[in-house]
Amino acid sequence: MNDLFSNATEILLLAFLTITFLQSGIDKLLDWKGNLGWLTGHFSKTIFKGTVPVLLSVVLVLEMLSGILCGVGIFEFAVEGETMFGLYGATLSAITLLMLLLGQRVAKDYVGAQTIVVYLIPTIFLVYLMQ
């Protein structure tokens, strides 16, 4: 129980990433056609226009893995005081967000890119804390 309070920042940030990525991944699974349709239009004038289904699949897998690793990291940190899964989850989350940021920048959706940076800042901070 001491680990919960002495590591509250890490645990709360891991919970934030777990919720963020699992919700996003589940949404992609439940509304694949809707997401694919929107993203196909979003990237229609970019270098990604012919690869949207593949890229969406990659993002889906990375989001689900990020969320699962962060969720497991919460329990590992709370129970054992270890950070391995949490660090892996935070690092994969940062990589996933960087990929999403690249996509938004390529699509010239600068407002969307700003939103991703809002998620990226605490994620990078979590990677720093968990090293």
C-alpha positions in Angstrom: 0.0 0.0 0.0 2.9 2.3 0.6 3.9 2.0 -3.0 0.5 3.4 -4.0 1.1 6.6 -2.2 4.8 7.0 -2.8 4.3 6.4 -6.5 0.9 8.0 -7.0 2.2 10.1 -9.9 3.4 7.1 -11.9 0.3 5.1 -11.2 -2.1 7.9 -12.1 -0.2 8.5 -15.4 -0.3 4.8 -16.2 -4.0 4.8 -15.5 -4.4 7.9 -17.8 -2.6 6.0 -20.6 -4.5 2.8 -20.0 -7.8 4.6 -20.4 -6.7 6.7 -23.3 -5.3 3.8 -25.4 -7.7 1.1 -24.5 -10.7 3.4 -25.2 -9.2 4.5 -28.5 -8.3 0.9 -29.6 -11.7 -0.4 -28.6 -13.4 2.4 -30.6 -11.4 1.4 -33.6 -12.4 -2.2 -33.3 -16.1 -1.4 -32.8 -16.3 1.3 -35.5 -13.6 0.1 -38.0 -15.6 1.2 -41.1 -16.3 4.7 -39.6 -12.7 5.3 -38.6 -11.4 3.9 -41.9 -13.8 6.1 -43.9 -12.9 9.3 -41.9 -9.1 8.6 -42.1 -9.2 7.8 -45.8 -10.6 11.2 -46.4 -8.3 12.8 -43.9 -5.2 11.4 -45.7 -6.5 11.5 -49.3 -4.0 14.2 -50.3 -1.0 12.8 -48.5 1.7 10.2 -49.0 -0.3 7.9 -46.8 -3.4 7.8 -49.1 -2.9 4.3 -50.3 -1.9 2.8 -47.0 -4.6 4.0 -44.6 -6.0 0.5 -43.8 -2.6 -0.9 -43.0 -1.6 2.2 -41.0 -4.9 2.1 -39.1 -4.2 -1.6 -38.2 -0.7 -0.8 -37.0 -2.0 2.1 -34.8 -4.8 -0.2 -33.5 -2.3 -2.8 -32.4 0.1 -0.3 -30.9 -2.7 1.4 -29.0 -4.0 -1.9 -27.6 -0.5 -3.0 -26.6 0.2 0.4 -25.0 -3.0 0.3 -23.0 -2.5 -3.3 -21.9 1.2 -2.8 -20.9 0.3 0.3 -18.9 -2.6 -1.5 -17.2 -0.3 -4.4 -16.3 2.2 -1.8 -15.2 -0.2 -0.4 -12.6 -0.6 -3.8 -10.9 3.1 -4.6 -11.2 4.0 -1.3 -9.7 1.4 -1.4 -6.9 2.0 -5.0 -5.9 5.7 -5.6 -6.5 7.1 -2.0 -6.8 8.6 -2.9 -10.1 8.5 -0.7 -13.2 9.3 -2.9 -16.1 5.8 -3.2 -17.7 5.0 0.4 -16.9 8.2 1.6 -18.6 7.5 -0.6 -21.6 3.9 0.7 -21.8 4.9 4.4 -21.3 7.6 4.1 -24.0 5.4 2.3 -26.5 2.7 5.0 -25.7 5.2 7.7 -26.5 6.2 6.0 -29.8 2.5 5.6 -30.7 1.8 9.2 -30.0 4.8 10.3 -32.1 3.4 8.2 -35.0 0.0 9.9 -34.6 1.7 13.3 -34.4 3.5 12.5 -37.7 0.2 11.6 -39.3 -1.5 14.8 -38.2 1.4 16.9 -39.4 1.5 15.2 -42.8 -2.2 15.7 -43.1 -1.6 19.4 -42.2 -4.1 19.0 -39.3 -2.2 21.3 -36.9 -5.0 21.5 -34.4 -5.0 17.7 -34.2 -1.3 17.7 -33.8 -1.5 20.1 -30.9 -4.0 17.8 -29.2 -1.6 14.9 -29.5 1.2 17.0 -27.9 -1.1 17.5 -24.9 -1.0 13.7 -24.5 2.7 13.4 -25.4 4.0 15.7 -22.6 2.7 13.7 -19.6 3.7 10.5 -21.4 7.3 11.6 -21.8 7.3 12.7 -18.2 6.2 9.2 -17.2 9.0 7.6 -19.2 11.4 9.9 -17.3 9.9 9.0 -13.9 9.9 5.3 -14.6 13.5 5.0 -15.8 
